Amino acid sequence: MDDIGGIVEQVLIAVTGVTAIWLSQEKLEKRRRYACIVGLIGQPLWFHTSWQAQQWGIFILAFFYTWAWIRGVRLYWLQRD
């Protein structure tokens, strides 16, 4: 991966990660429910970066984070009251 692409990827990982964590702590559910969406948007970046760097522990951990964000999608977006 070229330097610019790597930098962009790292910035996007940081932005999506921090935003998802921030939203997950919102008092209002109508904002909090977006945490899982933003978190899922960042997951392909985690998979790609950890694969390229051969960071297998982080690569495996990314599956668990993805699973957690999918649980949020099911709870906040797909589950009926």
mmCIF file of the N, C-alpha and C atoms, coordinates in Angstrom:
data_MODEL
# 
_entry.id   MODEL 
# 
loop_
_atom_site.group_PDB 
_atom_site.id 
_atom_site.type_symbol 
_atom_site.label_atom_id 
_atom_site.label_alt_id 
_atom_site.label_comp_id 
_atom_site.label_asym_id 
_atom_site.label_entity_id 
_atom_site.label_seq_id 
_atom_site.pdbx_PDB_ins_code 
_atom_site.Cartn_x 
_atom_site.Cartn_y 
_atom_site.Cartn_z 
_atom_site.occupancy 
_atom_site.B_iso_or_equiv 
_atom_site.pdbx_formal_charge 
_atom_site.auth_seq_id 
_atom_site.auth_comp_id 
_atom_site.auth_asym_id 
_atom_site.auth_atom_id 
_atom_site.pdbx_PDB_model_num 
ATOM 1   N N  . MET A 1 1  ? 0.850   -1.171  0.000  1.00 0.00 ? 1  MET A N  1 
ATOM 2   C CA . MET A 1 1  ? 0.000   0.000   0.000  1.00 0.00 ? 1  MET A CA 1 
ATOM 3   C C  . MET A 1 1  ? 0.899   1.239   0.000  1.00 0.00 ? 1  MET A C  1 
ATOM 4   N N  . ASP A 1 2  ? 0.526   2.224   -0.793 1.00 0.00 ? 2  ASP A N  1 
ATOM 5   C CA . ASP A 1 2  ? 1.340   3.434   -0.826 1.00 0.00 ? 2  ASP A CA 1 
ATOM 6   C C  . ASP A 1 2  ? 1.132   4.253   0.442  1.00 0.00 ? 2  ASP A C  1 
ATOM 7   N N  . ASP A 1 3  ? 2.022   5.204   0.641  1.00 0.00 ? 3  ASP A N  1 
ATOM 8   C CA . ASP A 1 3  ? 1.987   5.989   1.882  1.00 0.00 ? 3  ASP A CA 1 
ATOM 9   C C  . ASP A 1 3  ? 0.694   6.780   2.046  1.00 0.00 ? 3  ASP A C  1 
ATOM 10  N N  . ILE A 1 4  ? 0.235   7.426   0.984  1.00 0.00 ? 4  ILE A N  1 
ATOM 11  C CA . ILE A 1 4  ? -0.987  8.233   1.073  1.00 0.00 ? 4  ILE A CA 1 
ATOM 12  C C  . ILE A 1 4  ? -2.193  7.339   1.395  1.00 0.00 ? 4  ILE A C  1 
ATOM 13  N N  . GLY A 1 5  ? -2.295  6.203   0.718  1.00 0.00 ? 5  GLY A N  1 
ATOM 14  C CA . GLY A 1 5  ? -3.400  5.279   0.980  1.00 0.00 ? 5  GLY A CA 1 
ATOM 15  C C  . GLY A 1 5  ? -3.401  4.787   2.411  1.00 0.00 ? 5  GLY A C  1 
ATOM 16  N N  . GLY A 1 6  ? -2.218  4.489   2.933  1.00 0.00 ? 6  GLY A N  1 
ATOM 17  C CA . GLY A 1 6  ? -2.103  4.038   4.315  1.00 0.00 ? 6  GLY A CA 1 
ATOM 18  C C  . GLY A 1 6  ? -2.502  5.111   5.301  1.00 0.00 ? 6  GLY A C  1 
ATOM 19  N N  . ILE A 1 7  ? -2.112  6.337   5.009  1.00 0.00 ? 7  ILE A N  1 
ATOM 20  C CA . ILE A 1 7  ? -2.468  7.456   5.888  1.00 0.00 ? 7  ILE A CA 1 
ATOM 21  C C  . ILE A 1 7  ? -3.977  7.675   5.875  1.00 0.00 ? 7  ILE A C  1 
ATOM 22  N N  . VAL A 1 8  ? -4.560  7.659   4.684  1.00 0.00 ? 8  VAL A N  1 
ATOM 23  C CA . VAL A 1 8  ? -6.012  7.844   4.571  1.00 0.00 ? 8  VAL A CA 1 
ATOM 24  C C  . VAL A 1 8  ? -6.742  6.740   5.332  1.00 0.00 ? 8  VAL A C  1 
ATOM 25  N N  . GLU A 1 9  ? -6.282  5.515   5.166  1.00 0.00 ? 9  GLU A N  1 
ATOM 26  C CA . GLU A 1 9  ? -6.913  4.388   5.853  1.00 0.00 ? 9  GLU A CA 1 
ATOM 27  C C  . GLU A 1 9  ? -6.821  4.549   7.370  1.00 0.00 ? 9  GLU A C  1 
ATOM 28  N N  . GLN A 1 10 ? -5.670  4.953   7.868  1.00 0.00 ? 10 GLN A N  1 
ATOM 29  C CA . GLN A 1 10 ? -5.501  5.138   9.311  1.00 0.00 ? 10 GLN A CA 1 
ATOM 30  C C  . GLN A 1 10 ? -6.375  6.273   9.840  1.00 0.00 ? 10 GLN A C  1 
ATOM 31  N N  . VAL A 1 11 ? -6.492  7.348   9.068  1.00 0.00 ? 11 VAL A N  1 
ATOM 32  C CA . VAL A 1 11 ? -7.352  8.463   9.483  1.00 0.00 ? 11 VAL A CA 1 
ATOM 33  C C  . VAL A 1 11 ? -8.808  8.009   9.533  1.00 0.00 ? 11 VAL A C  1 
ATOM 34  N N  . LEU A 1 12 ? -9.238  7.263   8.517  1.00 0.00 ? 12 LEU A N  1 
ATOM 35  C CA . LEU A 1 12 ? -10.619 6.772   8.499  1.00 0.00 ? 12 LEU A CA 1 
ATOM 36  C C  . LEU A 1 12 ? -10.896 5.797   9.640  1.00 0.00 ? 12 LEU A C  1 
ATOM 37  N N  . ILE A 1 13 ? -9.920  4.964   9.971  1.00 0.00 ? 13 ILE A N  1 
ATOM 38  C CA . ILE A 1 13 ? -10.071 4.069   11.124 1.00 0.00 ? 13 ILE A CA 1 
ATOM 39  C C  . ILE A 1 13 ? -10.258 4.887   12.398 1.00 0.00 ? 13 ILE A C  1 
ATOM 40  N N  . ALA A 1 14 ? -9.444  5.912   12.562 1.00 0.00 ? 14 ALA A N  1 
ATOM 41  C CA . ALA A 1 14 ? -9.546  6.753   13.757 1.00 0.00 ? 14 ALA A CA 1 
ATOM 42  C C  . ALA A 1 14 ? -10.884 7.484   13.812 1.00 0.00 ? 14 ALA A C  1 
ATOM 43  N N  . VAL A 1 15 ? -11.294 8.063   12.700 1.00 0.00 ? 15 VAL A N  1 
ATOM 44  C CA . VAL A 1 15 ? -12.540 8.836   12.674 1.00 0.00 ? 15 VAL A CA 1 
ATOM 45  C C  . VAL A 1 15 ? -13.749 7.942   12.935 1.00 0.00 ? 15 VAL A C  1 
ATOM 46  N N  . THR A 1 16 ? -13.829 6.804   12.254 1.00 0.00 ? 16 THR A N  1 
ATOM 47  C CA . THR A 1 16 ? -14.983 5.924   12.471 1.00 0.00 ? 16 THR A CA 1 
ATOM 48  C C  . THR A 1 16 ? -14.963 5.316   13.870 1.00 0.00 ? 16 THR A C  1 
ATOM 49  N N  . GLY A 1 17 ? -13.791 4.960   14.350 1.00 0.00 ? 17 GLY A N  1 
ATOM 50  C CA . GLY A 1 17 ? -13.686 4.365   15.681 1.00 0.00 ? 17 GLY A CA 1 
ATOM 51  C C  . GLY A 1 17 ? -14.084 5.324   16.787 1.00 0.00 ? 17 GLY A C  1 
ATOM 52  N N  . VAL A 1 18 ? -13.524 6.520   16.754 1.00 0.00 ? 18 VAL A N  1 
ATOM 53  C CA . VAL A 1 18 ? -13.830 7.510   17.793 1.00 0.00 ? 18 VAL A CA 1 
ATOM 54  C C  . VAL A 1 18 ? -15.296 7.931   17.713 1.00 0.00 ? 18 VAL A C  1 
ATOM 55  N N  . THR A 1 19 ? -15.794 8.122   16.506 1.00 0.00 ? 19 THR A N  1 
ATOM 56  C CA . THR A 1 19 ? -17.194 8.520   16.350 1.00 0.00 ? 19 THR A CA 1 
ATOM 57  C C  . THR A 1 19 ? -18.135 7.439   16.870 1.00 0.00 ? 19 THR A C  1 
ATOM 58  N N  . ALA A 1 20 ? -17.849 6.183   16.554 1.00 0.00 ? 20 ALA A N  1 
ATOM 59  C CA . ALA A 1 20 ? -18.699 5.083   17.025 1.00 0.00 ? 20 ALA A CA 1 
ATOM 60  C C  . ALA A 1 20 ? -18.688 4.998   18.549 1.00 0.00 ? 20 ALA A C  1 
ATOM 61  N N  . ILE A 1 21 ? -17.530 5.119   19.139 1.00 0.00 ? 21 ILE A N  1 
ATOM 62  C CA . ILE A 1 21 ? -17.441 5.065   20.602 1.00 0.00 ? 21 ILE A CA 1 
ATOM 63  C C  . ILE A 1 21 ? -18.172 6.253   21.219 1.00 0.00 ? 21 ILE A C  1 
ATOM 64  N N  . TRP A 1 22 ? -17.981 7.429   20.653 1.00 0.00 ? 22 TRP A N  1 
ATOM 65  C CA . TRP A 1 22 ? -18.641 8.637   21.153 1.00 0.00 ? 22 TRP A CA 1 
ATOM 66  C C  . TRP A 1 22 ? -20.161 8.473   21.085 1.00 0.00 ? 22 TRP A C  1 
ATOM 67  N N  . LEU A 1 23 ? -20.650 8.023   19.934 1.00 0.00 ? 23 LEU A N  1 
ATOM 68  C CA . LEU A 1 23 ? -22.091 7.845   19.775 1.00 0.00 ? 23 LEU A CA 1 
ATOM 69  C C  . LEU A 1 23 ? -22.642 6.774   20.712 1.00 0.00 ? 23 LEU A C  1 
ATOM 70  N N  . SER A 1 24 ? -21.863 5.765   21.007 1.00 0.00 ? 24 SER A N  1 
ATOM 71  C CA . SER A 1 24 ? -22.340 4.687   21.881 1.00 0.00 ? 24 SER A CA 1 
ATOM 72  C C  . SER A 1 24 ? -22.608 5.176   23.302 1.00 0.00 ? 24 SER A C  1 
ATOM 73  N N  . GLN A 1 25 ? -22.079 6.336   23.646 1.00 0.00 ? 25 GLN A N  1 
ATOM 74  C CA . GLN A 1 25 ? -22.265 6.883   24.989 1.00 0.00 ? 25 GLN A CA 1 
ATOM 75  C C  . GLN A 1 25 ? -23.275 8.026   25.026 1.00 0.00 ? 25 GLN A C  1 
ATOM 76  N N  . GLU A 1 26 ? -23.954 8.265   23.924 1.00 0.00 ? 26 GLU A N  1 
ATOM 77  C CA . GLU A 1 26 ? -24.960 9.325   23.869 1.00 0.00 ? 26 GLU A CA 1 
ATOM 78  C C  . GLU A 1 26 ? -26.163 8.979   24.751 1.00 0.00 ? 26 GLU A C  1 
ATOM 79  N N  . LYS A 1 27 ? -26.734 9.989   25.377 1.00 0.00 ? 27 LYS A N  1 
ATOM 80  C CA . LYS A 1 27 ? -27.925 9.772   26.196 1.00 0.00 ? 27 LYS A CA 1 
ATOM 81  C C  . LYS A 1 27 ? -29.152 9.498   25.324 1.00 0.00 ? 27 LYS A C  1 
ATOM 82  N N  . LEU A 1 28 ? -29.244 10.189  24.209 1.00 0.00 ? 28 LEU A N  1 
ATOM 83  C CA . LEU A 1 28 ? -30.401 10.040  23.332 1.00 0.00 ? 28 LEU A CA 1 
ATOM 84  C C  . LEU A 1 28 ? -30.255 8.808   22.445 1.00 0.00 ? 28 LEU A C  1 
ATOM 85  N N  . GLU A 1 29 ? -31.252 7.937   22.505 1.00 0.00 ? 29 GLU A N  1 
ATOM 86  C CA . GLU A 1 29 ? -31.189 6.703   21.712 1.00 0.00 ? 29 GLU A CA 1 
ATOM 87  C C  . GLU A 1 29 ? -31.161 6.997   20.216 1.00 0.00 ? 29 GLU A C  1 
ATOM 88  N N  . LYS A 1 30 ? -31.842 8.068   19.794 1.00 0.00 ? 30 LYS A N  1 
ATOM 89  C CA . LYS A 1 30 ? -31.873 8.367   18.361 1.00 0.00 ? 30 LYS A CA 1 
ATOM 90  C C  . LYS A 1 30 ? -30.485 8.710   17.821 1.00 0.00 ? 30 LYS A C  1 
ATOM 91  N N  . ARG A 1 31 ? -29.574 9.114   18.676 1.00 0.00 ? 31 ARG A N  1 
ATOM 92  C CA . ARG A 1 31 ? -28.171 9.315   18.275 1.00 0.00 ? 31 ARG A CA 1 
ATOM 93  C C  . ARG A 1 31 ? -27.345 8.065   18.546 1.00 0.00 ? 31 ARG A C  1 
ATOM 94  N N  . ARG A 1 32 ? -27.576 7.452   19.698 1.00 0.00 ? 32 ARG A N  1 
ATOM 95  C CA . ARG A 1 32 ? -26.802 6.279   20.112 1.00 0.00 ? 32 ARG A CA 1 
ATOM 96  C C  . ARG A 1 32 ? -26.930 5.139   19.108 1.00 0.00 ? 32 ARG A C  1 
ATOM 97  N N  . ARG A 1 33 ? -28.069 5.017   18.486 1.00 0.00 ? 33 ARG A N  1 
ATOM 98  C CA . ARG A 1 33 ? -28.295 3.908   17.556 1.00 0.00 ? 33 ARG A CA 1 
ATOM 99  C C  . ARG A 1 33 ? -27.390 3.974   16.330 1.00 0.00 ? 33 ARG A C  1 
ATOM 100 N N  . TYR A 1 34 ? -26.799 5.124   16.045 1.00 0.00 ? 34 TYR A N  1 
ATOM 101 C CA . TYR A 1 34 ? -25.898 5.252   14.894 1.00 0.00 ? 34 TYR A CA 1 
ATOM 102 C C  . TYR A 1 34 ? -24.488 4.740   15.179 1.00 0.00 ? 34 TYR A C  1 
ATOM 103 N N  . ALA A 1 35 ? -24.185 4.464   16.428 1.00 0.00 ? 35 ALA A N  1 
ATOM 104 C CA . ALA A 1 35 ? -22.848 3.965   16.778 1.00 0.00 ? 35 ALA A CA 1 
ATOM 105 C C  . ALA A 1 35 ? -22.521 2.685   16.026 1.00 0.00 ? 35 ALA A C  1 
ATOM 106 N N  . CYS A 1 36 ? -23.466 1.768   15.979 1.00 0.00 ? 36 CYS A N  1 
ATOM 107 C CA . CYS A 1 36 ? -23.209 0.487   15.311 1.00 0.00 ? 36 CYS A CA 1 
ATOM 108 C C  . CYS A 1 36 ? -23.026 0.659   13.807 1.00 0.00 ? 36 CYS A C  1 
ATOM 109 N N  . ILE A 1 37 ? -23.719 1.599   13.211 1.00 0.00 ? 37 ILE A N  1 
ATOM 110 C CA . ILE A 1 37 ? -23.573 1.843   11.770 1.00 0.00 ? 37 ILE A CA 1 
ATOM 111 C C  . ILE A 1 37 ? -22.182 2.385   11.472 1.00 0.00 ? 37 ILE A C  1 
ATOM 112 N N  . VAL A 1 38 ? -21.773 3.385   12.229 1.00 0.00 ? 38 VAL A N  1 
ATOM 113 C CA . VAL A 1 38 ? -20.446 3.973   12.023 1.00 0.00 ? 38 VAL A CA 1 
ATOM 114 C C  . VAL A 1 38 ? -19.363 2.946   12.328 1.00 0.00 ? 38 VAL A C  1 
ATOM 115 N N  . GLY A 1 39 ? -19.561 2.164   13.382 1.00 0.00 ? 39 GLY A N  1 
ATOM 116 C CA . GLY A 1 39 ? -18.600 1.117   13.711 1.00 0.00 ? 39 GLY A CA 1 
ATOM 117 C C  . GLY A 1 39 ? -18.447 0.106   12.592 1.00 0.00 ? 39 GLY A C  1 
ATOM 118 N N  . LEU A 1 40 ? -19.561 -0.298  11.998 1.00 0.00 ? 40 LEU A N  1 
ATOM 119 C CA . LEU A 1 40 ? -19.500 -1.255  10.885 1.00 0.00 ? 40 LEU A CA 1 
ATOM 120 C C  . LEU A 1 40 ? -18.828 -0.663  9.655  1.00 0.00 ? 40 LEU A C  1 
ATOM 121 N N  . ILE A 1 41 ? -19.013 0.618   9.429  1.00 0.00 ? 41 ILE A N  1 
ATOM 122 C CA . ILE A 1 41 ? -18.363 1.267   8.285  1.00 0.00 ? 41 ILE A CA 1 
ATOM 123 C C  . ILE A 1 41 ? -16.847 1.158   8.398  1.00 0.00 ? 41 ILE A C  1 
ATOM 124 N N  . GLY A 1 42 ? -16.330 1.239   9.615  1.00 0.00 ? 42 GLY A N  1 
ATOM 125 C CA . GLY A 1 42 ? -14.886 1.167   9.819  1.00 0.00 ? 42 GLY A CA 1 
ATOM 126 C C  . GLY A 1 42 ? -14.300 -0.233  9.789  1.00 0.00 ? 42 GLY A C  1 
ATOM 127 N N  . GLN A 1 43 ? -15.123 -1.252  9.936  1.00 0.00 ? 43 GLN A N  1 
ATOM 128 C CA . GLN A 1 43 ? -14.594 -2.612  10.047 1.00 0.00 ? 43 GLN A CA 1 
ATOM 129 C C  . GLN A 1 43 ? -13.815 -3.103  8.829  1.00 0.00 ? 43 GLN A C  1 
ATOM 130 N N  . PRO A 1 44 ? -14.246 -2.851  7.606  1.00 0.00 ? 44 PRO A N  1 
ATOM 131 C CA . PRO A 1 44 ? -13.419 -3.295  6.471  1.00 0.00 ? 44 PRO A CA 1 
ATOM 132 C C  . PRO A 1 44 ? -12.007 -2.705  6.503  1.00 0.00 ? 44 PRO A C  1 
ATOM 133 N N  . LEU A 1 45 ? -11.898 -1.499  7.016  1.00 0.00 ? 45 LEU A N  1 
ATOM 134 C CA . LEU A 1 45 ? -10.577 -0.870  7.136  1.00 0.00 ? 45 LEU A CA 1 
ATOM 135 C C  . LEU A 1 45 ? -9.712  -1.622  8.140  1.00 0.00 ? 45 LEU A C  1 
ATOM 136 N N  . TRP A 1 46 ? -10.322 -2.039  9.248  1.00 0.00 ? 46 TRP A N  1 
ATOM 137 C CA . TRP A 1 46 ? -9.588  -2.827  10.242 1.00 0.00 ? 46 TRP A CA 1 
ATOM 138 C C  . TRP A 1 46 ? -9.126  -4.150  9.658  1.00 0.00 ? 46 TRP A C  1 
ATOM 139 N N  . PHE A 1 47 ? -10.019 -4.824  8.940  1.00 0.00 ? 47 PHE A N  1 
ATOM 140 C CA . PHE A 1 47 ? -9.645  -6.101  8.326  1.00 0.00 ? 47 PHE A CA 1 
ATOM 141 C C  . PHE A 1 47 ? -8.498  -5.916  7.339  1.00 0.00 ? 47 PHE A C  1 
ATOM 142 N N  . HIS A 1 48 ? -8.621  -4.938  6.485  1.00 0.00 ? 48 HIS A N  1 
ATOM 143 C CA . HIS A 1 48 ? -7.596  -4.720  5.465  1.00 0.00 ? 48 HIS A CA 1 
ATOM 144 C C  . HIS A 1 48 ? -6.251  -4.351  6.082  1.00 0.00 ? 48 HIS A C  1 
ATOM 145 N N  . THR A 1 49 ? -6.263  -3.413  7.004  1.00 0.00 ? 49 THR A N  1 
ATOM 146 C CA . THR A 1 49 ? -5.018  -2.959  7.626  1.00 0.00 ? 49 THR A CA 1 
ATOM 147 C C  . THR A 1 49 ? -4.337  -4.073  8.403  1.00 0.00 ? 49 THR A C  1 
ATOM 148 N N  . SER A 1 50 ? -5.095  -4.800  9.200  1.00 0.00 ? 50 SER A N  1 
ATOM 149 C CA . SER A 1 50 ? -4.484  -5.866  10.004 1.00 0.00 ? 50 SER A CA 1 
ATOM 150 C C  . SER A 1 50 ? -3.992  -7.012  9.119  1.00 0.00 ? 50 SER A C  1 
ATOM 151 N N  . TRP A 1 51 ? -4.687  -7.293  8.035  1.00 0.00 ? 51 TRP A N  1 
ATOM 152 C CA . TRP A 1 51 ? -4.247  -8.333  7.093  1.00 0.00 ? 51 TRP A CA 1 
ATOM 153 C C  . TRP A 1 51 ? -2.937  -7.917  6.422  1.00 0.00 ? 51 TRP A C  1 
ATOM 154 N N  . GLN A 1 52 ? -2.894  -6.685  5.944  1.00 0.00 ? 52 GLN A N  1 
ATOM 155 C CA . GLN A 1 52 ? -1.692  -6.191  5.262  1.00 0.00 ? 52 GLN A CA 1 
ATOM 156 C C  . GLN A 1 52 ? -0.482  -6.178  6.191  1.00 0.00 ? 52 GLN A C  1 
ATOM 157 N N  . ALA A 1 53 ? -0.712  -5.846  7.456  1.00 0.00 ? 53 ALA A N  1 
ATOM 158 C CA . ALA A 1 53 ? 0.381   -5.764  8.430  1.00 0.00 ? 53 ALA A CA 1 
ATOM 159 C C  . ALA A 1 53 ? 0.672   -7.112  9.087  1.00 0.00 ? 53 ALA A C  1 
ATOM 160 N N  . GLN A 1 54 ? -0.090  -8.123  8.718  1.00 0.00 ? 54 GLN A N  1 
ATOM 161 C CA . GLN A 1 54 ? 0.035   -9.455  9.303  1.00 0.00 ? 54 GLN A CA 1 
ATOM 162 C C  . GLN A 1 54 ? -0.079  -9.419  10.833 1.00 0.00 ? 54 GLN A C  1 
ATOM 163 N N  . GLN A 1 55 ? -1.003  -8.619  11.295 1.00 0.00 ? 55 GLN A N  1 
ATOM 164 C CA . GLN A 1 55 ? -1.305  -8.520  12.724 1.00 0.00 ? 55 GLN A CA 1 
ATOM 165 C C  . GLN A 1 55 ? -2.504  -9.427  13.001 1.00 0.00 ? 55 GLN A C  1 
ATOM 166 N N  . TRP A 1 56 ? -2.221  -10.709 13.167 1.00 0.00 ? 56 TRP A N  1 
ATOM 167 C CA . TRP A 1 56 ? -3.281  -11.709 13.199 1.00 0.00 ? 56 TRP A CA 1 
ATOM 168 C C  . TRP A 1 56 ? -4.176  -11.593 14.427 1.00 0.00 ? 56 TRP A C  1 
ATOM 169 N N  . GLY A 1 57 ? -3.639  -11.167 15.534 1.00 0.00 ? 57 GLY A N  1 
ATOM 170 C CA . GLY A 1 57 ? -4.472  -10.974 16.721 1.00 0.00 ? 57 GLY A CA 1 
ATOM 171 C C  . GLY A 1 57 ? -5.508  -9.884  16.496 1.00 0.00 ? 57 GLY A C  1 
ATOM 172 N N  . ILE A 1 58 ? -5.090  -8.790  15.911 1.00 0.00 ? 58 ILE A N  1 
ATOM 173 C CA . ILE A 1 58 ? -6.016  -7.695  15.605 1.00 0.00 ? 58 ILE A CA 1 
ATOM 174 C C  . ILE A 1 58 ? -7.011  -8.134  14.534 1.00 0.00 ? 58 ILE A C  1 
ATOM 175 N N  . PHE A 1 59 ? -6.539  -8.907  13.566 1.00 0.00 ? 59 PHE A N  1 
ATOM 176 C CA . PHE A 1 59 ? -7.422  -9.416  12.513 1.00 0.00 ? 59 PHE A CA 1 
ATOM 177 C C  . PHE A 1 59 ? -8.551  -10.255 13.119 1.00 0.00 ? 59 PHE A C  1 
ATOM 178 N N  . ILE A 1 60 ? -8.205  -11.150 14.032 1.00 0.00 ? 60 ILE A N  1 
ATOM 179 C CA . ILE A 1 60 ? -9.220  -11.976 14.702 1.00 0.00 ? 60 ILE A CA 1 
ATOM 180 C C  . ILE A 1 60 ? -10.123 -11.109 15.575 1.00 0.00 ? 60 ILE A C  1 
ATOM 181 N N  . LEU A 1 61 ? -9.535  -10.162 16.287 1.00 0.00 ? 61 LEU A N  1 
ATOM 182 C CA . LEU A 1 61 ? -10.316 -9.260  17.127 1.00 0.00 ? 61 LEU A CA 1 
ATOM 183 C C  . LEU A 1 61 ? -11.331 -8.469  16.302 1.00 0.00 ? 61 LEU A C  1 
ATOM 184 N N  . ALA A 1 62 ? -10.978 -8.122  15.079 1.00 0.00 ? 62 ALA A N  1 
ATOM 185 C CA . ALA A 1 62 ? -11.895 -7.383  14.207 1.00 0.00 ? 62 ALA A CA 1 
ATOM 186 C C  . ALA A 1 62 ? -13.186 -8.164  13.959 1.00 0.00 ? 62 ALA A C  1 
ATOM 187 N N  . PHE A 1 63 ? -13.099 -9.501  13.926 1.00 0.00 ? 63 PHE A N  1 
ATOM 188 C CA . PHE A 1 63 ? -14.312 -10.304 13.776 1.00 0.00 ? 63 PHE A CA 1 
ATOM 189 C C  . PHE A 1 63 ? -15.234 -10.130 14.985 1.00 0.00 ? 63 PHE A C  1 
ATOM 190 N N  . PHE A 1 64 ? -14.658 -10.077 16.172 1.00 0.00 ? 64 PHE A N  1 
ATOM 191 C CA . PHE A 1 64 ? -15.470 -9.902  17.377 1.00 0.00 ? 64 PHE A CA 1 
ATOM 192 C C  . PHE A 1 64 ? -16.090 -8.509  17.435 1.00 0.00 ? 64 PHE A C  1 
ATOM 193 N N  . TYR A 1 65 ? -15.330 -7.493  17.034 1.00 0.00 ? 65 TYR A N  1 
ATOM 194 C CA . TYR A 1 65 ? -15.889 -6.142  16.965 1.00 0.00 ? 65 TYR A CA 1 
ATOM 195 C C  . TYR A 1 65 ? -17.028 -6.086  15.951 1.00 0.00 ? 65 TYR A C  1 
ATOM 196 N N  . THR A 1 66 ? -16.835 -6.731  14.811 1.00 0.00 ? 66 THR A N  1 
ATOM 197 C CA . THR A 1 66 ? -17.887 -6.757  13.791 1.00 0.00 ? 66 THR A CA 1 
ATOM 198 C C  . THR A 1 66 ? -19.140 -7.418  14.347 1.00 0.00 ? 66 THR A C  1 
ATOM 199 N N  . TRP A 1 67 ? -18.953 -8.514  15.036 1.00 0.00 ? 67 TRP A N  1 
ATOM 200 C CA . TRP A 1 67 ? -20.076 -9.217  15.651 1.00 0.00 ? 67 TRP A CA 1 
ATOM 201 C C  . TRP A 1 67 ? -20.813 -8.296  16.631 1.00 0.00 ? 67 TRP A C  1 
ATOM 202 N N  . ALA A 1 68 ? -20.074 -7.562  17.437 1.00 0.00 ? 68 ALA A N  1 
ATOM 203 C CA . ALA A 1 68 ? -20.687 -6.644  18.401 1.00 0.00 ? 68 ALA A CA 1 
ATOM 204 C C  . ALA A 1 68 ? -21.465 -5.534  17.694 1.00 0.00 ? 68 ALA A C  1 
ATOM 205 N N  . TRP A 1 69 ? -20.903 -4.967  16.633 1.00 0.00 ? 69 TRP A N  1 
ATOM 206 C CA . TRP A 1 69 ? -21.602 -3.912  15.899 1.00 0.00 ? 69 TRP A CA 1 
ATOM 207 C C  . TRP A 1 69 ? -22.854 -4.466  15.223 1.00 0.00 ? 69 TRP A C  1 
ATOM 208 N N  . ILE A 1 70 ? -22.786 -5.698  14.716 1.00 0.00 ? 70 ILE A N  1 
ATOM 209 C CA . ILE A 1 70 ? -23.964 -6.320  14.109 1.00 0.00 ? 70 ILE A CA 1 
ATOM 210 C C  . ILE A 1 70 ? -25.061 -6.519  15.155 1.00 0.00 ? 70 ILE A C  1 
ATOM 211 N N  . ARG A 1 71 ? -24.681 -6.863  16.367 1.00 0.00 ? 71 ARG A N  1 
ATOM 212 C CA . ARG A 1 71 ? -25.672 -6.970  17.450 1.00 0.00 ? 71 ARG A CA 1 
ATOM 213 C C  . ARG A 1 71 ? -26.383 -5.636  17.641 1.00 0.00 ? 71 ARG A C  1 
ATOM 214 N N  . GLY A 1 72 ? -25.631 -4.542  17.563 1.00 0.00 ? 72 GLY A N  1 
ATOM 215 C CA . GLY A 1 72 ? -26.232 -3.214  17.675 1.00 0.00 ? 72 GLY A CA 1 
ATOM 216 C C  . GLY A 1 72 ? -27.203 -2.925  16.546 1.00 0.00 ? 72 GLY A C  1 
ATOM 217 N N  . VAL A 1 73 ? -26.847 -3.321  15.335 1.00 0.00 ? 73 VAL A N  1 
ATOM 218 C CA . VAL A 1 73 ? -27.747 -3.128  14.193 1.00 0.00 ? 73 VAL A CA 1 
ATOM 219 C C  . VAL A 1 73 ? -29.038 -3.906  14.417 1.00 0.00 ? 73 VAL A C  1 
ATOM 220 N N  . ARG A 1 74 ? -28.904 -5.128  14.873 1.00 0.00 ? 74 ARG A N  1 
ATOM 221 C CA . ARG A 1 74 ? -30.099 -5.940  15.125 1.00 0.00 ? 74 ARG A CA 1 
ATOM 222 C C  . ARG A 1 74 ? -30.966 -5.307  16.213 1.00 0.00 ? 74 ARG A C  1 
ATOM 223 N N  . LEU A 1 75 ? -30.348 -4.805  17.277 1.00 0.00 ? 75 LEU A N  1 
ATOM 224 C CA . LEU A 1 75 ? -31.089 -4.221  18.393 1.00 0.00 ? 75 LEU A CA 1 
ATOM 225 C C  . LEU A 1 75 ? -31.753 -2.898  18.015 1.00 0.00 ? 75 LEU A C  1 
ATOM 226 N N  . TYR A 1 76 ? -30.980 -1.983  17.425 1.00 0.00 ? 76 TYR A N  1 
ATOM 227 C CA . TYR A 1 76 ? -31.473 -0.629  17.185 1.00 0.00 ? 76 TYR A CA 1 
ATOM 228 C C  . TYR A 1 76 ? -32.191 -0.442  15.854 1.00 0.00 ? 76 TYR A C  1 
ATOM 229 N N  . TRP A 1 77 ? -31.932 -1.308  14.882 1.00 0.00 ? 77 TRP A N  1 
ATOM 230 C CA . TRP A 1 77 ? -32.480 -1.077  13.545 1.00 0.00 ? 77 TRP A CA 1 
ATOM 231 C C  . TRP A 1 77 ? -33.424 -2.167  13.053 1.00 0.00 ? 77 TRP A C  1 
ATOM 232 N N  . LEU A 1 78 ? -33.250 -3.401  13.466 1.00 0.00 ? 78 LEU A N  1 
ATOM 233 C CA . LEU A 1 78 ? -34.038 -4.495  12.902 1.00 0.00 ? 78 LEU A CA 1 
ATOM 234 C C  . LEU A 1 78 ? -35.089 -5.053  13.846 1.00 0.00 ? 78 LEU A C  1 
ATOM 235 N N  . GLN A 1 79 ? -34.849 -4.933  15.137 1.00 0.00 ? 79 GLN A N  1 
ATOM 236 C CA . GLN A 1 79 ? -35.764 -5.495  16.129 1.00 0.00 ? 79 GLN A CA 1 
ATOM 237 C C  . GLN A 1 79 ? -37.002 -4.609  16.264 1.00 0.00 ? 79 GLN A C  1 
ATOM 238 N N  . ARG A 1 80 ? -38.145 -5.241  16.246 1.00 0.00 ? 80 ARG A N  1 
ATOM 239 C CA . ARG A 1 80 ? -39.400 -4.493  16.429 1.00 0.00 ? 80 ARG A CA 1 
ATOM 240 C C  . ARG A 1 80 ? -39.748 -4.450  17.914 1.00 0.00 ? 80 ARG A C  1 
ATOM 241 N N  . ASP A 1 81 ? -40.341 -3.346  18.318 1.00 0.00 ? 81 ASP A N  1 
ATOM 242 C CA . ASP A 1 81 ? -40.727 -3.188  19.733 1.00 0.00 ? 81 ASP A CA 1 
ATOM 243 C C  . ASP A 1 81 ? -41.880 -4.061  20.123 1.00 0.00 ? 81 ASP A C  1 
# 
